[in-house]
Amino acid sequence: MAAALLSSPPSLSSPTTQPSLHPRRRGALGAGRRVPPPRRRVRVLASCSREPAAGSSGLEVERRRLLMSGLVSSFAIVLPISESYAAMETDEDVKMNTQVDEINAYSFLYPVELPGKKFSFKWVESRKPERYSSAAPLSPDARQRIVSERVDMIHNVVISVSIGPPNSRLLPSKDKSSWDPKDVADCILSDRSTMKVTTSQRMTESSVLDAHCTEVDGEPYWYYEYLVRKSPTASAPEPNLFRHNVACTAERDGYLYSLNASTLSKQWESMGPFLQKTVASFRLLPPTENYVPPYKDPWRFW
C-alpha cells in the first residue's frame, strides 16, 4: 500500500496558481512533467513537524509559526517563580477580595490584582472552609488544624487559617490580656511543624522577627513575623531559600484562630506588603447559625 502511494502521484486535474517561491513549477506542469518543488527548511522553536505539502499555501507556514509561538508563551505561563513581579511598586492600590468563613466565623481580605501593573494572582482554593473536627492537622498531636487554605503556585504564596487550643506550657495563664506576643507566636509555631520531634525542637525551625499586640474592637490580636528555616525532615540540610511569614492570632472560646501568609524570602520585598494587608484584615466575626465551635462534636469528621 505504502509503495503504491509513493509510486503513484496524485493526478492534477488543473494546474493551480502557486506562490512565487516556486518559479519553475508552472512550466514543469505545462510540459506534462511533475517536478517536485525545492524543499524549504523552516526553523520553528521546539517543532519537529515536516514541510507543508506541495499544494499548501504559504499561509500554512505562518499559521504554524503563530501556533508554536503561542505554545512557547504557554510554557512561560506555567513555569513557577516568574521574575515579572520583581519590579512591582508596593505603594499602589491593590484590588482585594473578601473571604468569609461562616463555619468558623472569621473573614479576611486577599490580594487579587494590581490594575496599574496588569498583574494578577493565580489563587487556587486548596482547602475549602471546614469544621475543626474534620480539618487536616498541622502536627502529629493534631492540636492545630488547617480549616481553610488558598495557594498561588505560580508566585509561591500561601494563605491559610488554622485553629487549635493554646499550649499550656507556653501560655499557662487563662487571662489572655496578660499574654506576651512572643509567647503567643511561639505557641502557634510549636504546633505547626510536621517533624516527629519534641516541641522545643520544632520551635528551632522558626525565627520570630517581630511580635506585637493590638486591640481590635476590644479584643487583643497578636501579630508576628517569622522565617521558616529548616526542612520538614530532620536529616535534610537547611535550605538556601527560606519562607517569610506574617501571621495574626486571636482567641475565642478557649481556642486560637490564626491566619498565616507566606512566600519565598527572595520575593518578600515585592509580595510582603500585600500579605501584610491580608494579615491586618483578619477578623473574628459574630457567630451565625452556621457557626460550628471547635469543641463541638470533636469525633465528627464530615
Secondary structure, DSSP 4 states (H G I P E B T S, - for coil): -HHHHHHSPPP-SSPPP--TT-TTHHHHHHTT---PPPP-----TT----PPPTT--THHHHHHHHHHHHHHHHHHHHSSS-STTTT--SSS--EEEEEEETTTTEEEEEEEEETTTTEE---EEEE----GGGSEESSTT--SEEEEEEEETTTTEEEEEEEE---TTT---S-GGG--HHHHHHHHHHTT--SSS-HHHHHTTEEEEEEEEEEETTEEEEEEEEEE-S-SSTTSPPPSS-EEEEEEEEEETTEEEEEEEEEEGGGHHHHHHHHHHHHHT-EEPPP-TT---TTS-TT---
